[in-house]
């Protein structure tokens, strides 16, 4: 960066926090999937995993990105296993 800006000025630094928030939303809504359906946890979980992997790939906020991937994948897998057990 030739203009002197730090890499923390990039919007990419938000991948970790956004991933964690979406992962928590996916996990909470997955626990309530019997009441609200499985669309919200699947969508939020998939977005959490995507943003978390982008954050891990760019090496920005790695802890938050890893937690976002973990909670997002839990939010995706729980309703899938729930539907598989009920069928």
C-alpha positions in Angstrom: 0.0 0.0 0.0 1.7 3.0 -1.2 -0.6 5.7 0.2 0.2 4.9 3.8 -3.1 3.4 4.8 -3.0 0.5 7.2 -4.6 -2.9 6.2 -7.0 -2.5 9.1 -8.8 0.2 7.1 -10.1 -2.4 4.7 -13.7 -3.6 4.8 -12.3 -7.1 4.7 -11.5 -6.7 8.4 -15.3 -7.2 9.1 -15.3 -10.8 7.8 -14.6 -12.2 11.3 -17.2 -10.2 13.3 -19.9 -10.7 10.7 -19.1 -14.4 10.5 -19.4 -14.7 14.3 -22.7 -12.8 14.5 -24.2 -14.8 11.6 -23.0 -18.0 13.2 -24.6 -17.2 16.6 -27.8 -16.3 14.8 -27.7 -19.6 12.9 -27.0 -21.6 16.1 -29.8 -19.9 18.1 -32.3 -20.2 15.2 -31.3 -23.8 14.7 -32.2 -24.6 18.3 -35.6 -23.1 17.6 -35.9 -24.7 14.1 -39.0 -26.7 15.2 -40.8 -23.4 15.7 -39.5 -21.2 12.9 -38.3 -23.6 10.2 -34.9 -24.4 8.8 -34.5 -21.7 6.2 -33.0 -19.0 8.5 -30.4 -21.2 10.2 -29.4 -22.7 6.8 -29.0 -19.3 5.2 -27.3 -17.6 8.2 -25.0 -20.6 8.7 -23.9 -20.8 5.1 -23.1 -17.1 5.1 -21.2 -17.4 8.4 -19.1 -20.2 7.0 -18.5 -18.3 3.8 -17.4 -15.1 5.6 -15.4 -17.0 8.1 -13.4 -18.8 5.4 -12.8 -15.6 3.7 -11.5 -14.1 6.9 -9.3 -17.1 7.5 -8.0 -16.9 4.0 -7.0 -13.3 4.3 -5.6 -13.9 7.8 -7.8 -11.1 9.4 -9.5 -11.6 12.8 -8.6 -15.3 12.7 -10.2 -16.1 16.1 -13.5 -14.5 15.3 -13.5 -16.1 11.8 -12.8 -19.6 13.3 -15.6 -19.2 15.8 -17.9 -18.0 13.0 -17.1 -21.1 10.9 -17.7 -23.3 13.9 -21.0 -21.8 15.0 -22.1 -21.4 11.4 -21.5 -25.1 10.6 -23.3 -26.1 13.7 -26.2 -23.9 12.6 -26.3 -25.6 9.2 -25.7 -29.2 10.3 -28.1 -29.3 13.3 -31.3 -28.8 11.2 -30.0 -31.1 8.5 -29.5 -33.9 11.0 -32.8 -33.1 12.6 -34.6 -33.5 9.3 -32.7 -36.7 8.5 -33.7 -38.2 11.9 -37.3 -37.3 11.5 -37.7 -38.9 8.0 
